[in-house]
Amino acid sequence: MKGKNNIPNRRRHKRKDEMNTIEYVIEPLTTNETFDGVLVNVSESGLCILTNDILNKGQQIRITANGHAINKSAVVRWTEKYDDFYYKVGLELL
């Protein structure tokens, strides 16, 4: 299957578009600070979120969710500037 720009899609699992708010914490947990984000899409192995906080490749977070059954750790695989307010972040579930 080919994706954007006619490049073969190397994803292991099909993504499902989904727009929901989430909450997450930075691991290892050193403070009680919770961050907000928007879930863009999800698959068996990962998800994509929008957040206005900078997350770095390799950083680990725990998705605590807002009304979702997601309570999983994930590692940041990529991040890119989305617009003047948000970063788009690709996460692999652990």
One Martini backbone bead per residue (centre of mass of N, CA, C, O) as a GRO file, in nm:
protein
   94
    1MET     BB    1   0.098   0.035   0.021
    2LYS     BB    2   0.041   0.375  -0.046
    3GLY     BB    3   0.124   0.691   0.045
    4LYS     BB    4   0.254   0.965   0.076
    5ASN     BB    5   0.407   1.043  -0.219
    6ASN     BB    6   0.417   0.735  -0.318
    7ILE     BB    7   0.498   0.590  -0.054
    8PRO     BB    8   0.553   0.328   0.114
    9ASN     BB    9   0.385   0.168   0.371
   10ARG     BB   10   0.547   0.063   0.694
   11ARG     BB   11   0.318  -0.018   0.857
   12ARG     BB   12   0.190  -0.266   1.072
   13HIS     BB   13  -0.075  -0.089   1.126
   14LYS     BB   14  -0.376   0.025   1.106
   15ARG     BB   15  -0.527   0.330   1.100
   16LYS     BB   16  -0.738   0.538   1.318
   17ASP     BB   17  -0.934   0.790   1.310
   18GLU     BB   18  -0.916   1.032   1.592
   19MET     BB   19  -1.099   1.277   1.802
   20ASN     BB   20  -0.937   1.329   2.116
   21THR     BB   21  -0.883   1.378   2.433
   22ILE     BB   22  -0.586   1.398   2.637
   23GLU     BB   23  -0.364   1.263   2.881
   24TYR     BB   24  -0.028   1.323   3.023
   25VAL     BB   25   0.283   1.184   3.135
   26ILE     BB   26   0.601   1.190   3.246
   27GLU     BB   27   0.863   0.960   3.211
   28PRO     BB   28   0.948   0.956   3.494
   29LEU     BB   29   0.774   1.025   3.773
   30THR     BB   30   0.829   1.359   3.938
   31THR     BB   31   0.543   1.471   3.895
   32ASN     BB   32   0.191   1.592   3.880
   33GLU     BB   33   0.207   1.666   3.586
   34THR     BB   34  -0.031   1.747   3.335
   35PHE     BB   35  -0.106   1.686   2.994
   36ASP     BB   36  -0.230   1.799   2.684
   37GLY     BB   37  -0.426   1.648   2.411
   38VAL     BB   38  -0.469   1.516   2.070
   39LEU     BB   39  -0.617   1.264   1.915
   40VAL     BB   40  -0.577   1.146   1.578
   41ASN     BB   41  -0.448   0.846   1.590
   42VAL     BB   42  -0.483   0.475   1.581
   43SER     BB   43  -0.320   0.169   1.683
   44GLU     BB   44  -0.184  -0.115   1.802
   45SER     BB   45   0.124   0.038   1.820
   46GLY     BB   46  -0.008   0.342   1.804
   47LEU     BB   47   0.014   0.713   1.798
   48CYS     BB   48  -0.133   1.039   1.737
   49ILE     BB   49  -0.049   1.373   1.843
   50LEU     BB   50  -0.146   1.682   1.985
   51THR     BB   51   0.077   1.942   2.116
   52ASN     BB   52   0.217   2.227   2.307
   53ASP     BB   53   0.442   2.030   2.383
   54ILE     BB   54   0.765   1.934   2.403
   55LEU     BB   55   0.880   1.639   2.243
   56ASN     BB   56   1.119   1.380   2.248
   57LYS     BB   57   1.300   1.164   2.113
   58GLY     BB   58   1.262   0.881   2.342
   59GLN     BB   59   1.045   0.970   2.508
   60GLN     BB   60   0.844   0.901   2.795
   61ILE     BB   61   0.493   0.818   2.826
   62ARG     BB   62   0.163   0.851   2.984
   63ILE     BB   63  -0.150   0.759   2.899
   64THR     BB   64  -0.457   0.863   3.067
   65ALA     BB   65  -0.683   1.005   2.956
   66ASN     BB   66  -1.022   1.107   2.828
   67GLY     BB   67  -1.251   0.866   2.823
   68HIS     BB   68  -1.038   0.633   2.806
   69ALA     BB   69  -0.870   0.306   2.794
   70ILE     BB   70  -0.607   0.456   2.811
   71ASN     BB   71  -0.308   0.311   2.997
   72LYS     BB   72  -0.012   0.389   2.850
   73SER     BB   73   0.292   0.344   2.733
   74ALA     BB   74   0.522   0.567   2.549
   75VAL     BB   75   0.722   0.644   2.262
   76VAL     BB   76   0.899   0.873   2.095
   77ARG     BB   77   0.956   0.879   1.733
   78TRP     BB   78   0.819   1.165   1.652
   79THR     BB   79   0.850   1.523   1.554
   80GLU     BB   80   0.641   1.813   1.460
   81LYS     BB   81   0.557   2.101   1.333
   82TYR     BB   82   0.227   2.216   1.280
   83ASP     BB   83   0.211   2.505   1.420
   84ASP     BB   84   0.201   2.778   1.637
   85PHE     BB   85   0.086   2.559   1.880
   86TYR     BB   86   0.172   2.272   1.755
   87TYR     BB   87   0.256   1.928   1.792
   88LYS     BB   88   0.347   1.641   1.618
   89VAL     BB   89   0.312   1.299   1.751
   90GLY     BB   90   0.483   0.992   1.751
   91LEU     BB   91   0.372   0.680   1.899
   92GLU     BB   92   0.488   0.399   2.084
   93LEU     BB   93   0.373   0.131   2.222
   94LEU     BB   94   0.461  -0.072   2.526
   0.00000   0.00000   0.00000
